[in-house]
Amino acid sequence: RGEPIVFPASVVSPAENGAGETWETYIGQGLEAKFTLDELQRSGVRPSVALPADSLFGLVDLQNGFEPTEYWLGTANFFAITQYNRSFFYAMSVIDLGA
């Protein structure tokens, strides 16, 4: 209770990142926070806020029709919501309604 749930992020293209692994590797990798901040950043994920390096995250993509896709870093608390309903949109709605 009271723990962070999700953080906004952006992604950079492989050309901009210069790394071998891309952020796309981390999309659709299950319903749990299992990646380190270092792993995600090396692949081109850029958190919008400072995050604890010792926490685990999952990369969430929210596609929005003709609008740009939103990217978020979900914590274990975010993925706990998806145990009830697997939809990332559902989880984000729960978070928005609870704020």
N, CA, C and O atoms as CSV, one atom per row, in Angstrom:
chain,resi,resn,atom,element,x,y,z
A,1,ARG,N,N,0.834,-1.177,0.000
A,1,ARG,CA,C,0.000,0.000,0.000
A,1,ARG,C,C,0.881,1.244,0.000
A,1,ARG,O,O,1.854,1.335,0.749
A,2,GLY,N,N,0.523,2.195,-0.850
A,2,GLY,CA,C,1.290,3.421,-0.929
A,2,GLY,C,C,2.549,3.317,-1.777
A,2,GLY,O,O,3.293,4.289,-1.905
A,3,GLU,N,N,2.790,2.156,-2.350
A,3,GLU,CA,C,3.969,1.969,-3.196
A,3,GLU,C,C,3.678,2.487,-4.603
A,3,GLU,O,O,2.520,2.527,-5.018
A,4,PRO,N,N,4.707,2.879,-5.335
A,4,PRO,CA,C,4.507,3.315,-6.718
A,4,PRO,C,C,3.910,2.198,-7.569
A,4,PRO,O,O,4.117,1.017,-7.292
A,5,ILE,N,N,3.174,2.579,-8.599
A,5,ILE,CA,C,2.507,1.592,-9.446
A,5,ILE,C,C,3.059,1.603,-10.866
A,5,ILE,O,O,3.389,0.552,-11.415
A,6,VAL,N,N,3.159,2.785,-11.458
A,6,VAL,CA,C,3.572,2.883,-12.856
A,6,VAL,C,C,4.240,4.240,-13.087
A,6,VAL,O,O,3.899,5.231,-12.441
A,7,PHE,N,N,5.194,4.268,-14.017
A,7,PHE,CA,C,5.935,5.491,-14.307
A,7,PHE,C,C,5.957,5.730,-15.816
A,7,PHE,O,O,6.138,4.785,-16.583
A,8,PRO,N,N,5.776,6.986,-16.257
A,8,PRO,CA,C,5.843,7.262,-17.690
A,8,PRO,C,C,7.258,7.045,-18.219
A,8,PRO,O,O,8.243,7.242,-17.508
A,9,ALA,N,N,7.335,6.637,-19.474
A,9,ALA,CA,C,8.634,6.399,-20.110
A,9,ALA,C,C,8.531,6.738,-21.591
A,9,ALA,O,O,7.439,6.920,-22.129
A,10,SER,N,N,9.662,6.817,-22.222
A,10,SER,CA,C,9.723,6.961,-23.677
A,10,SER,C,C,10.720,5.938,-24.198
A,10,SER,O,O,11.463,5.331,-23.427
A,11,VAL,N,N,10.729,5.755,-25.492
A,11,VAL,CA,C,11.661,4.807,-26.105
A,11,VAL,C,C,12.386,5.510,-27.244
A,11,VAL,O,O,11.849,6.420,-27.876
A,12,VAL,N,N,13.615,5.073,-27.493
A,12,VAL,CA,C,14.389,5.623,-28.602
A,12,VAL,C,C,14.641,4.521,-29.623
A,12,VAL,O,O,14.642,3.336,-29.290
A,13,SER,N,N,14.848,4.920,-30.842
A,13,SER,CA,C,15.083,3.945,-31.912
A,13,SER,C,C,16.430,3.257,-31.708
A,13,SER,O,O,17.315,3.806,-31.052
A,14,PRO,N,N,16.587,2.061,-32.266
A,14,PRO,CA,C,17.879,1.377,-32.162
A,14,PRO,C,C,19.028,2.230,-32.696
A,14,PRO,O,O,20.132,2.185,-32.153
A,15,ALA,N,N,18.783,3.004,-33.747
A,15,ALA,CA,C,19.833,3.865,-34.300
A,15,ALA,C,C,20.268,4.918,-33.285
A,15,ALA,O,O,21.456,5.218,-33.165
A,16,GLU,N,N,19.303,5.480,-32.556
A,16,GLU,CA,C,19.614,6.480,-31.531
A,16,GLU,C,C,20.297,5.852,-30.330
A,16,GLU,O,O,21.164,6.461,-29.703
A,17,ASN,N,N,19.900,4.634,-30.020
A,17,ASN,CA,C,20.398,3.961,-28.827
A,17,ASN,C,C,21.802,3.400,-29.024
A,17,ASN,O,O,22.625,3.454,-28.111
A,18,GLY,N,N,22.078,2.866,-30.205
A,18,GLY,CA,C,23.388,2.315,-30.490
A,18,GLY,C,C,23.675,0.984,-29.826
A,18,GLY,O,O,24.808,0.506,-29.879
A,19,ALA,N,N,22.687,0.379,-29.208
A,19,ALA,CA,C,22.883,-0.908,-28.529
A,19,ALA,C,C,22.379,-2.038,-29.420
A,19,ALA,O,O,21.611,-1.808,-30.355
A,20,GLY,N,N,22.811,-3.245,-29.125
A,20,GLY,CA,C,22.388,-4.399,-29.904
A,20,GLY,C,C,20.953,-4.801,-29.633
A,20,GLY,O,O,20.240,-5.209,-30.550
A,21,GLU,N,N,20.519,-4.694,-28.390
A,21,GLU,CA,C,19.168,-5.108,-28.022
A,21,GLU,C,C,18.245,-3.894,-28.069
A,21,GLU,O,O,18.641,-2.794,-27.685
A,22,THR,N,N,17.017,-4.095,-28.541
A,22,THR,CA,C,16.084,-2.980,-28.617
A,22,THR,C,C,14.971,-3.136,-27.593
A,22,THR,O,O,14.738,-4.225,-27.067
A,23,TRP,N,N,14.295,-2.042,-27.321
A,23,TRP,CA,C,13.224,-2.032,-26.330
A,23,TRP,C,C,12.082,-2.963,-26.717
A,23,TRP,O,O,11.357,-3.435,-25.842
A,24,GLU,N,N,11.902,-3.240,-28.017
A,24,GLU,CA,C,10.820,-4.129,-28.448
A,24,GLU,C,C,10.934,-5.515,-27.812
A,24,GLU,O,O,9.933,-6.214,-27.657
A,25,THR,N,N,12.143,-5.904,-27.449
A,25,THR,CA,C,12.384,-7.189,-26.791
A,25,THR,C,C,11.578,-7.310,-25.500
A,25,THR,O,O,11.208,-8.414,-25.099
A,26,TYR,N,N,11.309,-6.185,-24.853
A,26,TYR,CA,C,10.681,-6.192,-23.534
A,26,TYR,C,C,9.162,-6.026,-23.569
A,26,TYR,O,O,8.514,-6.077,-22.524
A,27,ILE,N,N,8.591,-5.830,-24.752
A,27,ILE,CA,C,7.135,-5.728,-24.889
A,27,ILE,C,C,6.551,-7.141,-24.933
A,27,ILE,O,O,7.094,-8.025,-25.596
A,28,GLY,N,N,5.452,-7.343,-24.230
A,28,GLY,CA,C,4.755,-8.628,-24.285
A,28,GLY,C,C,5.500,-9.773,-23.621
A,28,GLY,O,O,5.397,-10.920,-24.058
A,29,GLN,N,N,6.242,-9.473,-22.577
A,29,GLN,CA,C,7.029,-10.495,-21.892
A,29,GLN,C,C,6.363,-10.974,-20.605
A,29,GLN,O,O,7.035,-11.214,-19.602
A,30,GLY,N,N,5.067,-11.106,-20.640
A,30,GLY,CA,C,4.355,-11.619,-19.476
A,30,GLY,C,C,3.790,-10.520,-18.605
A,30,GLY,O,O,3.946,-9.330,-18.878
A,31,LEU,N,N,3.134,-10.953,-17.558
A,31,LEU,CA,C,2.440,-10.028,-16.659
A,31,LEU,C,C,3.160,-9.939,-15.327
A,31,LEU,O,O,2.585,-10.203,-14.271
A,32,GLU,N,N,4.431,-9.561,-15.396
A,32,GLU,CA,C,5.186,-9.369,-14.163
A,32,GLU,C,C,6.304,-8.365,-14.399
A,32,GLU,O,O,6.780,-8.181,-15.519
A,33,ALA,N,N,6.703,-7.729,-13.320
A,33,ALA,CA,C,7.840,-6.813,-13.359
A,33,ALA,C,C,9.089,-7.652,-13.140
A,33,ALA,O,O,9.341,-8.114,-12.027
A,34,LYS,N,N,9.878,-7.853,-14.203
A,34,LYS,CA,C,11.016,-8.765,-14.073
A,34,LYS,C,C,12.304,-8.243,-14.686
A,34,LYS,O,O,13.293,-8.973,-14.761
A,35,PHE,N,N,12.307,-6.983,-15.128
A,35,PHE,CA,C,13.496,-6.435,-15.762
A,35,PHE,C,C,14.089,-5.323,-14.912
A,35,PHE,O,O,13.369,-4.530,-14.306
A,36,THR,N,N,15.420,-5.281,-14.878
A,36,THR,CA,C,16.084,-4.221,-14.126
A,36,THR,C,C,16.028,-2.923,-14.918
A,36,THR,O,O,15.855,-2.923,-16.136
A,37,LEU,N,N,16.178,-1.833,-14.208
A,37,LEU,CA,C,16.207,-0.522,-14.849
A,37,LEU,C,C,17.378,-0.453,-15.828
A,37,LEU,O,O,17.250,0.116,-16.912
A,38,ASP,N,N,18.504,-1.026,-15.452
A,38,ASP,CA,C,19.681,-1.025,-16.322
A,38,ASP,C,C,19.405,-1.754,-17.639
A,38,ASP,O,O,19.761,-1.257,-18.708
A,39,GLU,N,N,18.777,-2.920,-17.569
A,39,GLU,CA,C,18.432,-3.676,-18.787
A,39,GLU,C,C,17.558,-2.836,-19.718
A,39,GLU,O,O,17.808,-2.747,-20.920
A,40,LEU,N,N,16.541,-2.232,-19.140
A,40,LEU,CA,C,15.597,-1.454,-19.936
A,40,LEU,C,C,16.266,-0.225,-20.545
A,40,LEU,O,O,16.038,0.095,-21.712
A,41,GLN,N,N,17.086,0.459,-19.761
A,41,GLN,CA,C,17.751,1.653,-20.277
A,41,GLN,C,C,18.744,1.307,-21.385
A,41,GLN,O,O,18.858,2.049,-22.361
A,42,ARG,N,N,19.456,0.203,-21.251
A,42,ARG,CA,C,20.395,-0.210,-22.300
A,42,ARG,C,C,19.675,-0.520,-23.610
A,42,ARG,O,O,20.271,-0.421,-24.682
A,43,SER,N,N,18.400,-0.894,-23.533
A,43,SER,CA,C,17.643,-1.227,-24.743
A,43,SER,C,C,16.974,-0.007,-25.376
A,43,SER,O,O,16.371,-0.118,-26.443
A,44,GLY,N,N,17.074,1.152,-24.730
A,44,GLY,CA,C,16.490,2.362,-25.295
A,44,GLY,C,C,15.267,2.883,-24.582
A,44,GLY,O,O,14.616,3.803,-25.076
A,45,VAL,N,N,14.931,2.320,-23.426
A,45,VAL,CA,C,13.805,2.821,-22.631
A,45,VAL,C,C,14.323,3.960,-21.760
A,45,VAL,O,O,15.357,3.834,-21.104
A,46,ARG,N,N,13.593,5.072,-21.763
A,46,ARG,CA,C,13.985,6.246,-20.987
A,46,ARG,C,C,12.871,6.609,-20.003
A,46,ARG,O,O,11.834,7.131,-20.414
A,47,PRO,N,N,13.073,6.337,-18.705
A,47,PRO,CA,C,12.069,6.753,-17.723
A,47,PRO,C,C,11.962,8.275,-17.696
A,47,PRO,O,O,12.953,8.975,-17.905
A,48,SER,N,N,10.770,8.781,-17.441
A,48,SER,CA,C,10.560,10.226,-17.375
A,48,SER,C,C,10.914,10.803,-16.016
A,48,SER,O,O,11.020,12.020,-15.862
A,49,VAL,N,N,11.096,9.943,-15.039
A,49,VAL,CA,C,11.469,10.361,-13.688
A,49,VAL,C,C,12.587,9.448,-13.193
A,49,VAL,O,O,12.801,8.363,-13.734
A,50,ALA,N,N,13.295,9.898,-12.164
A,50,ALA,CA,C,14.343,9.062,-11.572
A,50,ALA,C,C,13.695,7.874,-10.864
A,50,ALA,O,O,12.727,8.037,-10.122
A,51,LEU,N,N,14.232,6.686,-11.099
A,51,LEU,CA,C,13.682,5.463,-10.514
A,51,LEU,C,C,14.757,4.735,-9.722
A,51,LEU,O,O,15.944,4.858,-10.027
A,52,PRO,N,N,14.353,3.978,-8.708
A,52,PRO,CA,C,15.334,3.206,-7.943
A,52,PRO,C,C,15.956,2.109,-8.804
A,52,PRO,O,O,15.250,1.345,-9.462
A,53,ALA,N,N,17.271,2.045,-8.790
A,53,ALA,CA,C,17.991,1.085,-9.636
A,53,ALA,C,C,17.785,-0.352,-9.187
A,53,ALA,O,O,18.008,-1.277,-9.968
A,54,ASP,N,N,17.367,-0.558,-7.948
A,54,ASP,CA,C,17.235,-1.925,-7.428
A,54,ASP,C,C,15.826,-2.502,-7.584
A,54,ASP,O,O,15.551,-3.592,-7.083
A,55,SER,N,N,14.934,-1.788,-8.267
A,55,SER,CA,C,13.568,-2.278,-8.479
A,55,SER,C,C,13.455,-2.977,-9.826
A,55,SER,O,O,14.290,-2.790,-10.711
A,56,LEU,N,N,12.413,-3.782,-9.968
A,56,LEU,CA,C,12.125,-4.461,-11.230
A,56,LEU,C,C,10.903,-3.825,-11.880
A,56,LEU,O,O,10.004,-3.332,-11.200
A,57,PHE,N,N,10.890,-3.848,-13.222
A,57,PHE,CA,C,9.831,-3.207,-13.984
A,57,PHE,C,C,9.445,-4.073,-15.176
A,57,PHE,O,O,10.186,-4.966,-15.587
A,58,GLY,N,N,8.277,-3.786,-15.716
A,58,GLY,CA,C,7.848,-4.343,-16.990
A,58,GLY,C,C,7.515,-3.187,-17.910
A,58,GLY,O,O,6.998,-2.166,-17.458
A,59,LEU,N,N,7.803,-3.333,-19.196
A,59,LEU,CA,C,7.504,-2.281,-20.163
A,59,LEU,C,C,6.092,-2.477,-20.703
A,59,LEU,O,O,5.756,-3.536,-21.234
A,60,VAL,N,N,5.280,-1.449,-20.558
A,60,VAL,CA,C,3.872,-1.478,-20.958
A,60,VAL,C,C,3.681,-0.513,-22.125
A,60,VAL,O,O,4.116,0.637,-22.068
A,61,ASP,N,N,3.033,-0.986,-23.174
A,61,ASP,CA,C,2.699,-0.107,-24.300
A,61,ASP,C,C,1.187,0.035,-24.387
A,61,ASP,O,O,0.451,-0.952,-24.391
A,62,LEU,N,N,0.746,1.271,-24.454
A,62,LEU,CA,C,-0.682,1.563,-24.585
A,62,LEU,C,C,-0.899,2.223,-25.941
A,62,LEU,O,O,-0.631,3.412,-26.116
A,63,GLN,N,N,-1.384,1.445,-26.890
A,63,GLN,CA,C,-1.645,1.962,-28.232
A,63,GLN,C,C,-2.969,2.710,-28.211
A,63,GLN,O,O,-3.953,2.252,-27.629
A,64,ASN,N,N,-2.974,3.870,-28.859
A,64,ASN,CA,C,-4.112,4.770,-28.753
A,64,ASN,C,C,-4.577,5.242,-30.130
A,64,ASN,O,O,-4.578,6.438,-30.421
A,65,GLY,N,N,-4.970,4.284,-30.970
A,65,GLY,CA,C,-5.489,4.640,-32.290
A,65,GLY,C,C,-4.479,5.409,-33.116
A,65,GLY,O,O,-3.373,4.930,-33.365
A,66,PHE,N,N,-4.864,6.605,-33.539
A,66,PHE,CA,C,-3.988,7.428,-34.367
A,66,PHE,C,C,-3.027,8.271,-33.536
A,66,PHE,O,O,-2.135,8.917,-34.086
A,67,GLU,N,N,-3.199,8.269,-32.242
A,67,GLU,CA,C,-2.298,9.005,-31.349
A,67,GLU,C,C,-1.033,8.181,-31.119
A,67,GLU,O,O,-1.046,6.966,-31.315
A,68,PRO,N,N,0.055,8.825,-30.706
A,68,PRO,CA,C,1.281,8.064,-30.431
A,68,PRO,C,C,1.077,7.062,-29.293
A,68,PRO,O,O,0.316,7.313,-28.358
A,69,THR,N,N,1.757,5.943,-29.384
A,69,THR,CA,C,1.716,4.932,-28.329
A,69,THR,C,C,2.341,5.504,-27.062
A,69,THR,O,O,3.374,6.172,-27.119
A,70,GLU,N,N,1.711,5.239,-25.921
A,70,GLU,CA,C,2.275,5.635,-24.630
A,70,GLU,C,C,3.054,4.458,-24.067
A,70,GLU,O,O,2.638,3.306,-24.193
A,71,TYR,N,N,4.192,4.759,-23.445
A,71,TYR,CA,C,5.001,3.726,-22.809
A,71,TYR,C,C,5.101,4.023,-21.327
A,71,TYR,O,O,5.249,5.172,-20.911
A,72,TRP,N,N,5.015,2.962,-20.539
A,72,TRP,CA,C,5.046,3.065,-19.087
A,72,TRP,C,C,5.921,1.948,-18.527
A,72,TRP,O,O,6.048,0.880,-19.126
A,73,LEU,N,N,6.515,2.212,-17.378
A,73,LEU,CA,C,7.240,1.178,-16.650
A,73,LEU,C,C,6.380,0.775,-15.463
A,73,LEU,O,O,6.163,1.560,-14.540
A,74,GLY,N,N,5.897,-0.453,-15.498
A,74,GLY,CA,C,5.021,-0.957,-14.447
A,74,GLY,C,C,5.807,-1.694,-13.376
A,74,GLY,O,O,6.741,-2.438,-13.673
A,75,THR,N,N,5.419,-1.479,-12.134
A,75,THR,CA,C,6.019,-2.185,-11.005
A,75,THR,C,C,5.204,-3.448,-10.717
A,75,THR,O,O,4.219,-3.730,-11.400
A,76,ALA,N,N,5.616,-4.189,-9.720
A,76,ALA,CA,C,4.867,-5.384,-9.317
A,76,ALA,C,C,3.430,-5.021,-8.955
A,76,ALA,O,O,2.519,-5.818,-9.180
A,77,ASN,N,N,3.212,-3.830,-8.397
A,77,ASN,CA,C,1.852,-3.408,-8.054
A,77,ASN,C,C,0.982,-3.237,-9.303
A,77,ASN,O,O,-0.206,-3.555,-9.275
A,78,PHE,N,N,1.559,-2.742,-10.385
A,78,PHE,CA,C,0.808,-2.623,-11.638
A,78,PHE,C,C,0.382,-4.002,-12.123
A,78,PHE,O,O,-0.776,-4.210,-12.486
A,79,PHE,N,N,1.311,-4.930,-12.128
A,79,PHE,CA,C,1.008,-6.257,-12.649
A,79,PHE,C,C,0.097,-7.050,-11.713
A,79,PHE,O,O,-0.552,-8.001,-12.147
A,80,ALA,N,N,0.039,-6.673,-10.441
A,80,ALA,CA,C,-0.927,-7.298,-9.532
A,80,ALA,C,C,-2.354,-6.985,-9.993
A,80,ALA,O,O,-3.239,-7.834,-9.890
A,81,ILE,N,N,-2.575,-5.784,-10.495
A,81,ILE,CA,C,-3.899,-5.414,-11.009
A,81,ILE,C,C,-4.257,-6.274,-12.215
A,81,ILE,O,O,-5.421,-6.628,-12.401
A,82,THR,N,N,-3.267,-6.612,-13.034
A,82,THR,CA,C,-3.543,-7.402,-14.237
A,82,THR,C,C,-3.857,-8.861,-13.920
A,82,THR,O,O,-4.245,-9.609,-14.818
A,83,GLN,N,N,-3.702,-9.276,-12.685
A,83,GLN,CA,C,-4.080,-10.640,-12.323
A,83,GLN,C,C,-5.598,-10.792,-12.314
A,83,GLN,O,O,-6.119,-11.893,-12.495
A,84,TYR,N,N,-6.302,-9.684,-12.102
A,84,TYR,CA,C,-7.765,-9.695,-12.129
A,84,TYR,C,C,-8.267,-9.602,-13.570
A,84,TYR,O,O,-9.187,-10.318,-13.966
A,85,ASN,N,N,-7.648,-8.709,-14.346
A,85,ASN,CA,C,-8.008,-8.504,-15.748
A,85,ASN,C,C,-6.707,-8.229,-16.489
A,85,ASN,O,O,-6.003,-7.278,-16.151
A,86,ARG,N,N,-6.377,-9.023,-17.471
A,86,ARG,CA,C,-5.073,-8.982,-18.131
A,86,ARG,C,C,-4.831,-7.738,-18.988
A,86,ARG,O,O,-3.731,-7.563,-19.512
A,87,SER,N,N,-5.805,-6.901,-19.136
A,87,SER,CA,C,-5.685,-5.722,-19.989
A,87,SER,C,C,-4.875,-4.620,-19.311
A,87,SER,O,O,-5.160,-4.232,-18.178
A,88,PHE,N,N,-3.855,-4.117,-20.024
A,88,PHE,CA,C,-3.096,-2.979,-19.509
A,88,PHE,C,C,-3.989,-1.742,-19.420
A,88,PHE,O,O,-3.825,-0.919,-18.519
A,89,PHE,N,N,-4.935,-1.608,-20.355
A,89,PHE,CA,C,-5.856,-0.476,-20.305
A,89,PHE,C,C,-6.732,-0.546,-19.053
A,89,PHE,O,O,-7.013,0.479,-18.433
A,90,TYR,N,N,-7.157,-1.740,-18.685
A,90,TYR,CA,C,-7.935,-1.910,-17.460
A,90,TYR,C,C,-7.102,-1.475,-16.258
A,90,TYR,O,O,-7.574,-0.717,-15.411
A,91,ALA,N,N,-5.874,-1.951,-16.187
A,91,ALA,CA,C,-5.010,-1.609,-15.053
A,91,ALA,C,C,-4.797,-0.101,-14.962
A,91,ALA,O,O,-4.841,0.465,-13.870
A,92,MET,N,N,-4.567,0.552,-16.097
A,92,MET,CA,C,-4.372,2.001,-16.078
A,92,MET,C,C,-5.652,2.722,-15.664
A,92,MET,O,O,-5.588,3.746,-14.985
A,93,SER,N,N,-6.809,2.203,-16.063
A,93,SER,CA,C,-8.080,2.803,-15.648
A,93,SER,C,C,-8.258,2.701,-14.143
A,93,SER,O,O,-8.698,3.657,-13.503
A,94,VAL,N,N,-7.923,1.557,-13.577
A,94,VAL,CA,C,-8.012,1.373,-12.122
A,94,VAL,C,C,-7.112,2.384,-11.422
A,94,VAL,O,O,-7.514,2.998,-10.433
A,95,ILE,N,N,-5.907,2.558,-11.927
A,95,ILE,CA,C,-4.963,3.507,-11.332
A,95,ILE,C,C,-5.510,4.926,-11.435
A,95,ILE,O,O,-5.467,5.675,-10.458
A,96,ASP,N,N,-6.024,5.306,-12.604
A,96,ASP,CA,C,-6.574,6.651,-12.790
A,96,ASP,C,C,-7.767,6.898,-11.872
A,96,ASP,O,O,-7.884,7.974,-11.285
A,97,LEU,N,N,-8.644,5.921,-11.745
A,97,LEU,CA,C,-9.821,6.084,-10.884
A,97,LEU,C,C,-9.444,6.154,-9.411
A,97,LEU,O,O,-10.129,6.804,-8.621
A,98,GLY,N,N,-8.365,5.492,-9.045
A,98,GLY,CA,C,-7.930,5.488,-7.655
A,98,GLY,C,C,-7.130,6.715,-7.259
A,98,GLY,O,O,-6.851,6.922,-6.078
A,99,ALA,N,N,-6.758,7.528,-8.236
A,99,ALA,CA,C,-5.921,8.706,-7.945
A,99,ALA,C,C,-6.752,9.874,-7.450
A,99,ALA,O,O,-6.208,10.940,-7.161
